[in-house]
Amino acid sequence: MERFGRTTQARNDHTHLVPGGSTLLFFTDGLFEHPSHPIETGMDLLAALASEHAALPLQDFVQVLADHHPSDGHDDMALLALRTPHT
């Protein structure tokens, strides 16, 4: 496949079932990057924060992550959270 004069690889689609009551969180690196520690440390801190507050209502959950993120706050942040209905 060629696009804008460059050859690209075809993207495969995947389907994964997500259990009811699961929360999916999509975010940019501005939420966890900090110049004083490795990226993995920031991701681990974010995972711990998310795990600690996962039972909150979705809006509150996102607010906690935005207010207490492990980054230094100098990069833009974007969060998108989706919660699947309980079955």
C-alpha positions as CSV (number, residue, x, y, z in Angstrom):
1,M,0.0,0.0,0.0
2,E,1.4,3.4,-0.9
3,R,0.3,6.6,0.8
4,F,1.8,10.1,0.4
5,G,4.7,8.6,-1.6
6,R,5.7,6.2,1.2
7,T,5.1,2.5,1.3
8,T,3.2,1.4,4.4
9,Q,2.2,-2.0,5.7
10,A,-1.4,-3.0,6.0
11,R,-2.9,-2.8,9.5
12,N,-4.5,-5.9,10.8
13,D,-7.7,-5.6,12.8
14,H,-8.1,-7.4,16.1
15,T,-11.1,-8.1,18.3
16,H,-10.8,-8.7,22.0
17,L,-13.7,-9.4,24.3
18,V,-13.6,-7.1,27.4
19,P,-15.4,-8.3,30.5
20,G,-18.4,-6.3,31.8
21,G,-17.4,-3.7,34.3
22,S,-13.9,-3.3,32.8
23,T,-12.4,0.2,32.4
24,L,-10.3,0.9,29.4
25,L,-7.9,3.9,29.7
26,F,-6.2,5.6,26.8
27,F,-3.8,8.3,27.5
28,T,-0.8,10.3,26.2
29,D,2.7,10.2,27.7
30,G,2.2,13.6,29.3
31,L,0.3,11.7,32.1
32,F,3.3,9.7,33.3
33,E,6.6,11.1,31.9
34,H,8.9,12.8,34.3
35,P,12.5,13.8,33.6
36,S,13.7,12.5,37.0
37,H,12.8,8.8,36.5
38,P,12.5,6.2,33.7
39,I,9.3,5.9,31.7
40,E,8.6,2.5,33.2
41,T,8.6,4.1,36.7
42,G,6.0,6.7,35.6
43,M,3.9,4.0,34.0
44,D,4.1,1.8,37.2
45,L,3.1,4.8,39.3
46,L,0.1,5.5,37.0
47,A,-0.9,1.9,37.0
48,A,-0.8,1.9,40.9
49,L,-2.9,5.1,41.0
50,A,-5.4,3.7,38.5
51,S,-5.7,0.4,40.4
52,E,-6.2,2.2,43.7
53,H,-9.1,4.2,42.3
54,A,-10.6,1.9,39.7
55,A,-13.9,1.4,41.7
56,L,-14.7,5.1,41.5
57,P,-17.4,6.4,39.1
58,L,-15.8,7.0,35.8
59,Q,-15.8,10.8,35.9
60,D,-14.2,10.7,39.4
61,F,-11.7,8.1,38.3
62,V,-10.5,10.3,35.4
63,Q,-10.4,13.3,37.7
64,V,-8.2,11.6,40.2
65,L,-5.8,10.5,37.4
66,A,-5.7,14.1,36.0
67,D,-5.2,15.6,39.5
68,H,-2.6,13.1,40.8
69,H,-0.7,11.9,37.8
70,P,3.0,11.1,38.2
71,S,4.3,13.4,35.5
72,D,5.9,16.7,36.0
73,G,3.0,18.5,34.3
74,H,5.0,20.2,31.6
75,D,3.6,18.1,28.7
76,D,0.1,18.0,27.4
77,M,-2.2,15.3,28.7
78,A,-5.1,13.6,27.2
79,L,-7.3,10.9,28.8
80,L,-10.1,8.8,27.4
81,A,-11.7,6.3,29.7
82,L,-14.5,3.8,28.8
83,R,-16.2,1.5,31.1
84,T,-18.1,-1.5,29.8
85,P,-21.5,-2.2,31.2
86,H,-21.9,-5.0,33.7
87,T,-23.4,-8.1,32.2
